[in-house]
């Protein structure tokens, strides 16, 4: 697969790794961005890891609470320009309110909820289709979470691109602080034990590959190679460090670096039962066109014709 300059630039933006290292990793990974990122982490360690990679898809995250029930929703569109459109934002807010009121079973069921706006209706889906025609850009509800467990509900919006919902018992200010912390530090689970097995396995694989790389470098330099027991301990240590870094309760609290989130919550007699974090476009890959290659191909085709 041809490695384009835009692919190299995208990997560099995600990892902060040197340009040539990015190109080598992409070549080795045959253009697979995720695999190339892992290769860089193995070769360069933490130098290649940014906490959050650049997100390309557009849209907004909205939150609505009413009568003890809350909703967090992400609605996507094609360009940042549309995220500021009043009609688009009206649709987003209607979706959030409808989720609280009508409790749809899934994303598909959202379309049937009643809503009229700008002469379109009588359902969310009718309005969505009408706005696509009016604005000239596709838009869709990507995901949502409804909160109605009976627990207290705190939320935080960072602009319109990051939204956090927290279910808790105890102090509301502490819960709000946790929501802000989640938006900043982006944990993947409440505790180390809750981190998904596939993420742990991936981290272990990266740590093992890094250890093997270090051993090969040491051997080539004629230096002593660490024993299998020491290597195993290093790998376990790396995994344990990762688990602490990505679990909410073990993270250092952003408003007080002298305590963990867990210690802060204990001090405030507050229990966090769950959190949900939405970052607009997270995990969505938007096609990046290689315009230089496209122009070259068109010129070549014209000459051939």
N, C-alpha and C positions, 0 to 999 in steps of 0.2 A: 504493500500500500504506500502511495506517495505521501510523504510527510510535508505538509504545507507550513508556511510561515505563521499562518493564523493558528494552526494547531500547537505549534511551539509556543506562541505568545499566550495561548489559553492555559497551557500547562505551567508556564512560568508564572502567570498571574495566580494560579492556584497554589503553587508550591514555593515561590521565591527562589527556586533553584537556578543556577547559571544557564544561559541560553543553550550552550553546546550540550550540557548534561541533559537538558529537556529533549533536545533533538535525538541524542543517543538513546534515551529511555523510550521515546516514541517509536524509534526504529526497531528497538528490541521487542517492544510490545505490539509491533505491527499496527500502530495507529490507535490501539485501544487506550483511551485516556485514563481509565481507572487503573489498568494494569501498569501503565507508565508511572502513575503516581506512586504505586507500591514499590516499583523498581527504584525510584528516587529515594523513597524513605529508607529502603535497605542500604543504598549506597551512601546517602548523605545524612541519615539519621534525622533528628528533629529539625535540622536546618531546612528540610524539605516539607515540613508540615505546618500549614496555616490552620488555625482553629476553624475557620469557616472559608470555604472556597467561594469564589465569585459566582453569584446566581444570575442567570441570564433571562429567564422568563419574567414577564410583567404581570401586574395585577395588584390586588389589595387584600389585606386581612381585616376583618371586621368582628366586633364583639357586641353582643346585645344581652342584657339581663333584665328580667321582669318576673316578679312574683316568686323569687327564689330559684328560678331556672335561668341557666346561661347558655349561650351559644358562641362558638368560635368558628369562623368560616373563611375559606380562601376562594376568591373568584379571580380567574385569570383573564387577561386580554393580550393583545399582541404588542402594543407599544406603551411606553410610559406616558405619552400624551393623553391616551384614553383614561388612564387612572385618575386624571384630574377633571374628567368630564362629569358634569352634574347628573346627567341621565344614567350613566354607568354607576356612579356612586349611589344614586337612588335605588337602582336594582340591587346592588350589594346590600344596602341597609334593609331592603325589603326581604331579602333572602335570610339575613340574620334574624330579623324579627319573626319571620314565618317559621323558622326552625324551632324557636322557643314556643310559639303558639301551636303549631300543627304537628310537631314531633315526626318528621318524615323518616321513613325506614332507611333510606339511602339517598345518594345523590340524585338518582333517577327520579325518585319520588318528589324531589324539590320542585321540579318543573310543573307539577300538577297543583301546587299551592296557589290560592287565589291572589291576584294582584293586577292592577291596571295602572298604566302611566304613559304619558305622551301619546295618548290615543291608541295604545296597544293593550291587549288583555283578552280574556279575563284571567289568565294564569301567568305565573312566572315565566314559563316556557314561551308563551305568546309574546310577552314583553321582551324577552331575550332575543327572539328571532326578529322582532320589530326593530330593536336597537342595532342589531347586526346590519340590517338593511339601511338604517338611517345613518349610522356612524361609519359603516363600511369596514368594520373590523370584527373578527370572531371573538367571542367571549364565552366562558363556561365556568360553572361551579366545579372546583377541583375536589374539595374535601371539606368536611365539617365535623364538629364534635358538639354534642348537646350534653349539658350537665344538669341532672335532676335527681341526684342521689339523696338529697336531704342535707348534705354537708354544706358548709358555707362556701362562697364562691368569690375569689378575687381575680382580677385581671389586669393586664397592662398592655398597652399598644405603644410600640416605638415607631412613630410616624404611621404609615399605613402598610409597611412591609414586614413587620415582625409583631406577632400577637402571642400572648401567653395567658393561659387560664390555669388557676390553681384551686383545687378543692382542699378545704382545711377545716380544722376546729381550733378555736382559740382567738388570738389577737389579730385583728384585721390589718393593722399597720404592718405587722411582721409578715403576714401572708402577701401583702402588696409588695413588700421589699423582696420577698422570694420570687415573685413574678418578674420584677425588674432584674433580679440576679439571673434568672433563667434566660431572659432576653439577651443579657450581656455575655454569659458564660456558656450557654447552649449545652447543658448536660443531656445525656441520652437516657438516663434512668434515675430513679429516686436514690437507690443504694447500689453498691458494687454487685450484690447478689441479683439485682434486677437487670443488669446489663445484658442485652440479647446475646445468646450463645454464639451466633454467627460473627458478631463484632469481636468477641473475645478470641474466637478461633483465628480470625483475620489478624488480630494484633499479635497473637502467639506466632503465627506464620511469618509475619514481618520481623519479629524479634529473632526467630530462629534463622531466617535468611541473613539478617544483619550479623549474627554471631558467626555464621558460616563464611560470610564475606571477610570479616575481621580475621578469622583463622587462616584463610587463604592468603591474605596480605601479610600476616605474621610469618607464615611458612615461606612465602616467596622472599621475604627479607632475612630469612635465616634465624628468626626469633623463636623462642619457645611457644608452643601452642597450648592453650589452656585445656585442662582435662575436661572430659565429658560431664563430670559432676559440677564443675565450676560453671561450665557453659549452661547447663540446665538451670542452675541457680540464677544466672544472669537473665535467662529468658523468663523465668518465673518472676523475678524482680521487675522486669520491664512490663510484664502483664499487670502485676499488682499496682505499679505506678500509674498505668493507663486507667485501670478501674477507678482509682481514686480521683483522677483528673476529670473523668466523664460522669461520675455519679454525684447528684445534687448534694446529698448530705455530707459527703467528704470534701466538697469544694470549699476553698477559702471564701468567706462571705465578702462580697464586693464592697460593702460599706464599712467593713471592719476586718482588716487582714490579720487580726490577732485571734480570730476564731473561725471555726467552720460554720457552715449553714446549720448543721445539726446542733452545734453548741448554741447558736443564736436562738434557734427554735425552742430548745430546752429552757433557756433563760427566759423566754417570753411565754412559756407554758402553751406552746402551739404545736399542733400536729398537722403536717402536710400529707394528705392521702394520695394525691396524684397531681401531675402537671401535664399540660399539653402545650407544645411549642410549634407554631407555624411560622416559617420564613417563606415569603413569596418566591415561588419558582424553585424551591429547594428540590433537587433531584431531577428537575426537568432540563433536558439538553435542548437548546435552541440551535438550529442549523446555522453554521457560520460558513458563508460562501467564500471561496477563494477566487476573488474577482480577477486577479492577474491571470490565473490559470484558465478562467472562463473566457477572458478576452483572447488569450493565446490560442485556445481551442477554436474560437470563432474565426480568427484570422486564418488558421490552418485549414479549417473547413472551407473558407471562401477561396483560398488558393487552390485547394483540391478540386473545387467546383469549376 
